[in-house]
Amino acid sequence: MSQLLSSSLADSPEACTSKHGITHHVFERFRSTAERVAVTIVDEMALSPEQRTVKPVATSGHAGGEKFKEEGIFFKLAKPTFPNQSWEDAMKISSNELRAYRACISINVPKLCFPMMALLDYKGFRVIAFAALPIGGDTIKYGSSDGGRTMHREEDAELQSLMRLLAERLHISGHNVAVEHGPVVYMYGPGDMEGHKAE
């Protein structure tokens, strides 16, 4: 799919139209599935995890709310996860995540890819949906997947260069990030972001 959708200056208008049609079809399937599952997640909020049809999953990250994975999509139900954090705060964080996501995509850094994403509001609650990717602890090369306890930066020089280019185009300066156990790390972007390199 990624090879089919990758664009090229040599593409004919017909090929571009075909790729755009495929992209639209895939995203519409993603959106409709995400909407259906998000409705179930919200409707079952008052139930215990054992009673839910879409069950929460444990992750190494702490922020972002309650996490779910269903039908190839990763979901985050925006809810307070820190002391003194309100539901409104959690929903604003989700909105800012979408804004940052759109900004990064708009820069169009070659080789830097992002999953499909949707933000869904239902009955006063907010759910973010991402297309699940073949990533894990062995693919993360930049940032942190455990709330800042471990910071990755030096594993992949190419990804590090791409992140620096993205930050420059967004007019974001690099900055030091304190690590729970280890030296301060110089990063481009938030310390709890995740940059992965997978096949």
N, C-alpha and C positions, 0 to 999 in steps of 0.2 A: 504494500500500500504506500509506504513512504517513497519508494522509487517511482511509483506511478504518479504521485502527487508532487514530486519535486519539480520545480519550475526550471526552465531553461530559456535563454534568449533565442535559441534556435527553434523553439516550439512554434508550430503553425497556429493560426487563430482557432482552427478546429480542435487541435490538441488541447489548447488552453481552455476552450469551452467544455470539452469532455472532462478535464481535470476538475474544473470548477463545479461541474454537475455532480461528480463523484464526491467531492468534498462536501457539498451541500447535503447530499443524500446521507452521508455518514454522520454529519453533525445533527441532522434532523432525527435520525435514529437514536443518537446519543441523548439529545435533548428530551425526546419523548420518554425514553427509559428513565432518565434522571428525574423527570417530573413525577412519574408514576411511583418510583421508589421513595422520593422525598416526601410525597404525601403519606405513604405508609409509615415512614420514620416519625413524622410529626404526629400522626393519628395514634401511634403506639407509645408515645412518650411516657404516659402514666403507667404503663405496664412494667413489670420487672423484666430484666434482660432475658430470663428464661421463657417468658410468655410472648416475646416479640417474634414476629416472622423475619424481620431484618434485625439481626443481633449486633450489638456493638462489638468492635474489635479493639484489642490492646495494641498500642503503638508506643514507640520510644519517645515521641514528642508529647509535650504536655499542653501546649497552647492550641487554640482553634476550636475547642469544644469536643463534643462526643463524636467518635469516628465510627464509620461503617464501611463495609465493602460488599457490594452486591452487583451481580450481572456485569462484571468487568468495570465497575465504576466505584471510585473512592468518594465517600461522602463525609462532610463535616457539618454537624448540627451546631450552629453558633449558640453557645451558652456560657455563663460565667465559669471560669476555671481558676481564677485567682481571688484572694481576699479583696473585698471592696469593689469588685468588678460587677457591673450590672448587666442585665440582658441587653440593654441598649448599647452598652460599650462593646459587648461581644458581637452584636450585629454590625456596628460601625467598623470593627476590625475586619470582618468578612468583606464589607464593601471596599475597604481600603486594599484588601488583598486583590480584589478584582481590578481595581484601578491600577495597581502596580503591575498586574499581569498584562493588562491592555497596553500600558506604557512600554513594557519590555518587548511585547510582540511588535509594536509599531516601529521599533528601532530596526528590526529585521537584520540582526547580526547573523551572517552565514554560519551554518553548522550549529547554531544555538537554537534548540527546539523546545517547544512547550506543549503540554497535553491539552486536549479539549477541556474547556471549563464552562460551567454554568452556575449562576447564582439564582436561587429559587426562594421566593417568599410564599408562605402558606399559613393561614390562620395566625398571623402575627409572629411567626418564627422564620428563621432564615437558614437555608441549607446551601452549602457550596458542594458542587460535584466536579470531580476530575476524572478523566479517563485513566484507569489504572494502567501503570506501566511496568515492564519487567525489571524493576529496580529493587534494591535491598541494601543491606549493610556492606555488601562486597562491591557495590557499584558507585557509592557516594564518593565524590572526589573533591567537592567544594562545599563549605558550610558545615552545618550540623544537623543531625537527625535525632539528637537526644537532648534537646533543650540547652545546648551549649556546653555539656560536659566534655564532649569530644569535638574538636574543630578540624576539618579537613581543608587543606589548601595546597600542599606541596605535591600531592600525588600525581597531578596531571598538568603539565606546563601549558598545553594547548587550551584546556578549559580555563585555566587561570588567566591566560591572555584574552580569551573571549569575554570573560567577566569584566576584565579591566576595560575592554573596548565598549561593552554595554554601559558600564558606569560613566565612561567619558562622554558617550553620546547622550546619556540622560543627565549630564552635568552633576554627577554624584561623585564626591571625593572618596578616596579610600580612607579607612579609619581603623584604629586598633580595637580589637575585640578581646575582652578578658575571658579566659578559659578557666573553668572550675579547677581543673588539675593540669597545670602546664603553663608555658609562657604565653604572653600576649601575642595575638595573631593579627596581622594586617590584612583586612578584607575589603572587598568592593561589594557593597550591598549589605543587607542585614545579616547578622551573625547566624540567625536560625534558618536562613534559606538553605535549600538543598540543590546542589548541582551534581548530576549523575552522568556517568558514561557507561552505556550499555550497548550490546550488539543490536 
